[in-house]
């Protein structure tokens, strides 16, 4: 009925309810919350589904296998102190979902955690306006065929951990990730096979980069990395065979050397500020180890002491540089 303002949990756990408009509820024009309303396999019709006054969408369609394409109006979405608010878990585990459009212009930032997690057939999520989020953990986790997402403002976001984990085909991403309030980048882009460039901003407060770009097999360039506060970066660049450029925004480039030496990156140029850094090396061997091996070879060949004072030239064929 059009006078209803709250349908939270309306058909929660009604696994076998198959009516297209269950018990005649088809007018949602005054509804402020649809939390848990259409979980499991409740059949659902988009007709008259007006959510322009809805404030809470959390878990609304979680696990529903009958939703394939849907538009929801999020212009009045609210973020409150509850964990289950905003778009938290709204379409989690909707494995047949293919397209979502977020209509309207939200007036405030909201929770996006787990919103599309495990939607393995989801291809695109679009919006009328850029969306601003407060938390984006696991929001697109395991969306294996996802190609398109909205422009997202991360300036008030506190975590993006595992946000795009195993989004193998996602190539079009926000132009800049402003992470000024974020501390955790664990598994952020892990196992993405399509992105070529990632531009980060305001990353001084990042504590964990663990596996952030692990197995990003097409990634070539990363800007805006700051490791001032960072203490965790295991497997940060593991198996990124095309990665050749990392821009550092702090003077702590030495903190990355151990990680870069231990991971499967062919050649790296570290750029500190606007100047190209001196770190250009074959990751498979430490520069000092190579020089020691050359010295040992010279000694075995009977070289004089003067011969051991040989010049060293550092070369990157990929970057076309030498020093």
N, C-alpha and C positions, 0 to 999 in steps of 0.2 A: 504493500500500500504506500501511496505517496506521502503519508504523514509519518512513516517510520523513520527514525533517526539513527537507530543502532541495530545492526543485524549480525553482531559479533557471534561467531560460532554457530550460525544459523543451521548449516547442514554439516557440521563437524562430525566426521566419522560415519556419514551416511553413504557407505560404500556402494550401495546398489540403487541409489536414487537416480533415475534416468530421465525424468521429465525435463523438457527443454526450459520451461519456466516453472520450477517447482512451486507447488501450492499457490500459484498465481502471483508470486512476488516478482514483478517485472518493472516497477517504477522505483528507481533508487535516487530520485532527484533531491531528496532531503536527508539521505543517509550520510552520517558522519563517520561511521566505522564499519568496515567489512572484514575486520580481522577474523581469521579462521572460517570465514563464511562458506567457501566453496572448495574445501579440501577433498582429497581423495578423487573419486571418479564421478562426482556429480556433474551431470550434463548441464551446459550453460549456454544461454543465448545472449548475444551482444545487444539485441534489440531493446531499446529503452534503457540501456545501462548507462545512466548519467551519474558520474561520480564527481561532479564539479564541486560538491560540498563535502566530499569525503576527506577526512583528516588522517585516518589510519588504515593502511592497506596491509599491514603485517600478516604474513602467512595466509593471505586470502585464498590463493589457488594452490597452495603448497601440495605437491604430489598429484595434482589433477592431470590425468592423462587424456582428457577430452578437449583441452584448450590448445588450439593450434595457432590462432591468430587473434589478436585482441588489441583494442585501444582503450586506455584508461585516462581520465582527466585528473591530473595531479595538481591543479592550480590552487587547491586549498589544503594541500598536504601539510601536516604539522609534525614537528619533532618535539617529543616530550621526554621526561626522565626515564620512561620505560624502555627497556631494551627492545621490546616488540612494538615498534612504532615505525612510522615512515613506510618504506618499501621492504623492510626487513623480512626475508624469506618469502616474499610475495609469490614468486613462481618457482621456488626451489623444487628440484626433482620433477618438474613438468617436462618429461622426456619427449613429448610429442610437440611441444611448443616450437614454432618456427619464426613468428614475427610479433613484435610488440611495439606499439607507438605510445609514447607518453605525451598526451595533449595538455595544453594550457601552460601558463607560466607560474611556476611555484614561487610563493612569496618568501620562503625561508628554506634553509638547507635541511636535509633529512638523511636518515639512516638508510644505507644501501646494502648492508651486510647480508650475504647469502641470497640476495634478491633473485639471481638467475643461476645459482649453483646447480650443476649437474643437468642443465638443459642441453642435452647433447645434440639435439637437432635444431637448436636456435641459430638462425642465420643473421638476423639483424634486430637491433633495438634503436629506434629513432625518437626524436623529441622535437617539439615546436621551438623550444628555447634551450640554451645551455642549462644544465642542472648542477646545483651545488650540493655536495654531500658532506656529512659529518663523519662517516665511517664507511669504508668500502671493502672491508675484509671479505675475501672469498666470494665477492659479488658475481663474478663470471667464471668461477672455478669449473673446469671440465666442460666448458662450452666449446667443444672440439671443432665445430664448423662455423663458429661465429665469425662474421666478416665486418659488420658495421656496428658501432656504438655511438651514443650521443657525445657532443662536446661536454666535458665535465670540468667543473671548477673544484679543485682539490684544496683550496686555500684554508678551509676550516676542517679538513679531514684529518683524523688522528691516526688512521692505519689503512694501508693498502695491501697488507699481507695476503699473499695468494690470490690477489684480485683477478689476474689473467692466467692463472696456472692452467696449462694444457689448452689454451686457446690457440690451437695450432695454426689456424688460418687468419687470425685477426691481423690486419695490416694497417688499417686506418684507425689511428689512435689520437687522443687529444694532442694538440700542437705543443703544449707545455704542461708539465706536471709541477704545479706550485705546491711544494710539500712542507711549507713553513711550520705546520703544526703536527707533522707526522714523524713518528719515531721508528716504524717497523716496515721494512721492505722485503721481508722474508717471502721467497717464491713469487715475487711480484709478477715477473714475465716468464717464469720458468716454463721451458718447453714450448715456447712460441716459435714457430718456424717461418714466420712471414715478415715481421717487422724489420726494418732496415735501420731506423734511427729513433732514438729516444732522447728527448730534451727535458732534463730535470731542472728544477729551480728551488732555491732556498732549502737546501738539503743539509744544512749545518747540524741540525738536531737528530739526524738519522743515526740510530744506535745499531740496527741490524740490517745488513745487506745480504744475509745468508741466502745463497742460491737464487739471488734476485734475477740474474740473467742466465741461469744455468740452461744449457742446451738451446739457446736462441741461435739457431743455425744460420739465419740470414742477417743477423745484426752486424752492422758495420761501424756504427758511430754512436757514442753516448756523450752528452754534454751535461755540465752542471753537477758533477759528482763532488761531494764534500765529505771527507772522512775524518773531520776534526773530532767528532764525538763518537765515531764508530769503533766498536770493539769486536764485532762479529761480521765476518765476510767470507766464511768458508764456501767454496764452490761458487763464488759470485760470478765468475766468467767461465766456468767449466764448459768445455765443448762449445765454444763460440768461434768456429773456424774462420769466419770472415771479419771478426772484430779487429779493427786496426787503429781506432782513434778513441781516446778517452780524455775528456776535458775535466781537469780538476779545478775547483774554485778555491782551494786552500793551498797552503805551502806544505802539506803533509804527504806529498807524493811518495816518500820513502815507506810510508806505512802500507802501501799497496804492493811493494815489490815482492815480498814473500808470497803473497797470494798469487800474483801474476806468474811467478816462477813455477808454482805447483799446479797450475791449471792449463788446460789444453787450448791456449791462444797462440797462434803462430807468430805474429809480430804485433807489437804494440808501440804506439807513440803516446807518451803522456804529455798533455798540454797543461801547464800550470798558468792560470790567468790567461793573458793574451799572448804569451810567449810559448813557443814550442819547447818542450822540455828535452832533457838530455837522455831520457830513458828510451832507447831504441834497441831492442835485443831479441834474439831468438829465444823464445820461452822454453824451448826444450833443453837448453843448456845455459847456465849462468855465465856471464861474461868472464868472471874471474876464473872459472873452471876451464874455459876455453883457452885463456891466456896461459894458465899453468900447463895445460896439455901441450901447447906449442913450445913452451920453454923446455919441457921434458924431452920433446922430440929433438929440439936443437942440441940439447946436451948429449943425447944418444948419438947424434950425428957428429959429435966432436966440435961443436961451435965454441969460439972464443968468448970471453966475458963481454967483449964489446958487441958481439953479435946478439947477445941476450937483451940488449937495450934497443929492441926493435919498436917501430911506431905501430900504433893500433888504430885502425880505421873502423868506425861503426857505420854499418850500411843497412838500409832497409829498401829492398827492391820494390816492395809494395808501395811504399810512400815516396819512392824516388829521392831519398835523402842519404847523405853521408856526412860524417864529421871526423 
